């Protein structure tokens, strides 16, 4: 299989620099990193891709069985790294991709040498002693709404996820991204995302890790950032001066500064 074609892999930046892999979240594609790439391009080899079912990936490669778990997406990440022969790459994952990066690093530790987790959540559903931000009923309703009317769900949820109500163009961009995603494939990814529980996987992380959270985030409240930070030994937690779940779009300067400062410390 042509992995770079399957995942619409794009490589830019400094070909001699350390590799940085940018991984988008649910309902998004690699274009969501366009404000981050310029901050990295001079010093790093920047790798972008689309998960199967998103962006300009190859839809014929979609498998409901494979992508019914986050492990299927993690295998995609590893295969992209293998196809490019990346070693000790820094993996920057937004939202659910932060957890996919954790799994990928466990699958291929020689390929991924550091993690940057942007607005991560290992579990969205509240549990005893754990606040994920949603009740089980909340998630059931969310998925039911998505199943019955994906376009309507996208229009309603995008502004909530993005936050920054005073900048409606940001919510509109996210809505357009959701709407450009194949609904059937999006449903599978949504179930995989919102019903996952990756809390135990955090304990296995043995690479330098940066956890980025926002001051207000309807999808991943600050209790989640604190949990992830505690669970990963030696991790660094940075609270961005940003609101919403997509700080790389709403507050790119603060996000880029945090990422580049962390990456510089690895060199």
N, C-alpha and C positions, 0 to 999 in steps of 0.2 A: 504493500500500500504506500502511496505517495503521501507521507505524513505532512510535509509542509503544505501541500495542496489541500489535504483534508482539513487542516486547521487554519488555512489562509495565513501562514506564517509570514511575518514581515521582519526583516532585520535591518536596523539603521544604526546611526551613531558611529562611534570610533571602533573600527574593526580590530584594533589592537588592545582595546580596553577590556576590563573584566565584564563578564556577561550579567545583564540584569533582565529578568523575564517579567513582563507586566501582564497580569491576568485579570480579566474583567469579571464582574459579578453577574448575577442572574438578570436576564433580560437586556443585557448590554452587549457591546462588542469592543474591539480594540480601539476604536475611535474615541472611546471615553478617556483614553490616556493622552490625548493630543496636547494637553496643557502641561503634561509631565515630561514628555519625550524631550522637548528642548532643554530642560534642566539637566538631563542626563547625557545627551548626545555627544557632548565634547569629550567626556571622560570614559564613557561606557559603551559597550556593544549592547544595544537595546533590542530585545526580542519581544515582538507582539504576536498574538494569535487570537483566533476566535474558537471558542468551544463548538463542537459539532451541534448544529441547530441554531447557531448565532452568527450574525454578521455575514461574511462571505465564505463561510466554511462549506464543505461538501455535504449537502443534506443526505446524499445516498449512503453516507457512512453512519447515519444514525441507527442506533440499536436501543430499543427500549430496555432490554435486559441489562446491557452494559451501563446505561446511564441512569438506572434505577437506584444506584448508590453513588456516593461521592468517590468511591474507589475507582469507578469507571472514568470519571473525569481526571482523577490523579494519574491513571495510566496514560491518558492522553498527554498530560504534562510531561511525564517521563519519556514518552516516545518522541515528543518534540525536542526535548533536551538531547536524547540519543541521536536523533536525526541530524542535529547541529553539532554533535559531539561537545556539548557544554560540560564544563567541569567547575564545581564550586560556584555555580551561578547564584546570584541573589534573586530570590523569588518574591515579587511584590504582588500580593493578592488582595483584591477588594472584596469585602463582604464574604460570601460563601467561598470565594477563591482562597481566602486566608486559610480555611480548613482544608481545602483541596491541596494547598501547598504543604501543610503539615503531613498529609498522607503521602504526597509525592516524595517529600524528603525522607520519609521512612522507607519507601519503596526503593529509592535510589540515592542513598546518602552521598555517593561520589559526585552526583550531578548538582545537588542543591546544597550550598554552603552557608546560606543565611536566609532569613525570612523577614519580610515586612508585611505586617497584617493591618490592613486599612479597614477600620470599622468591622472587626471580626465578631462572629458569634458562633460558639460551638453548639449552642442549642437555643432555639427561639422560644421554646415552650417552658414556662415556669415549672419548677420541680421543688421538692422539699429542700429547703436551704439554698435554693438557687432561683434567681430572678432572670428570666430570659427576655421578659418584656411582653409575652403573650400567654394567655391561657390556652388550654387545649381547644376550647370552644372557639376562641378567636381564630386559631389556625384552621380549624375545620370550616369556619365561615369564609375565611379568606380563600381557601382552596376550592370551596364550593362555588364561590362567586367567580373565581378564575375559570373554573370548568364550564360554567353556564354561559358566561359572556366575557371572553378574554379581552376584547377591545374596550368594553365598558369598565372592566376591572382595571385595565391599564390607565384609562383616563382618570379614574377615581384614586388609584393608589400612587401614581407617579408623583403628584405634588406632595403627598404625605411622606413618601420615602425621601424625596429630595429636600423637603423643608424649604426654608428661605422663601416664604410666601410673598415677600416683597420683590422677589425676582422670578416672576412666573415663567420667564423664558427657560429657566433651568428645569422646572417641572415639565415643561412642554418638550424639551429635548429628551428627557427620560421617557416620557409617554411615547414619543415617536420611535425611540429605540425599542421599547416593549412591543409596539405595534408592528415593527419590522421583523420581529422574531416569529418563526413558524408557531402557530398556537399549539399544535399537538406536541411539538418538541418542548415548547415552553412549559406545558402542563407537567411533563415528566420531570423537567429540571426543577420546577416549583415544588413538587411533592418531595423530590430528593433533598432540596434545600431546606424547606421549612419543617420537615419531619426528622431531620438528621439529629444525631446526638454524638458529637465528637469530643466530648469533655475528657474522656479517658485517653484519647490520642494525644492530648496536649502534654501529658507527662513524659512522652517519649521524645519530645523535641530536644535535640542536643546541639543545635546550631545557634549562633547569635541571632536574636529575634527582637524586632522593634514592633511594639503594639501601638497603633495610632487610633485614638478615639476622639469623638467630637464632644463639645460641651453639652449639646442637645442632639439626640438621635432617636427617632421614633422606632427604629428597627433594632438598634443595638444600644441600649441604655448604658450609662457609665458603670453600673454594677457589673455588666458583662466584660467591659474592658478590664476592670479590676480583677475579675475572676481569671481571665486569660493570663494576665500578668502574673498573678500568684501561681498559676498552674504550670507555667513554663519557667524552669529554673534559669536565673540570670537574665531574664528578659528586661527590656526597657519599655516603660509606658510613657507615652507623650500625649497629653490632652491638647488637641489643636484648638486654636481660637476660631472655631467653625461650628456651624449647625447643619443638621441634616445628615444623611447617610452616605453622601458622595462628596467628601471634602476635596477630592482631586478635581472636581468641577466647580464647587462653590467657593473654595478657598485654596486655589492651586499654589499660591506663593507659600503659605504656611505649610502645606502638605509637602511641597517639593523641598523646602528647607529642611524639614524633619528627615525626609528620605535621604537627601544628599549628605547631610551631616552624619547620619548613621552609616551610610555606605563608605564615606571617607574614613571612618574609624576602623573599617575592616581592612583597609589597604596597608 
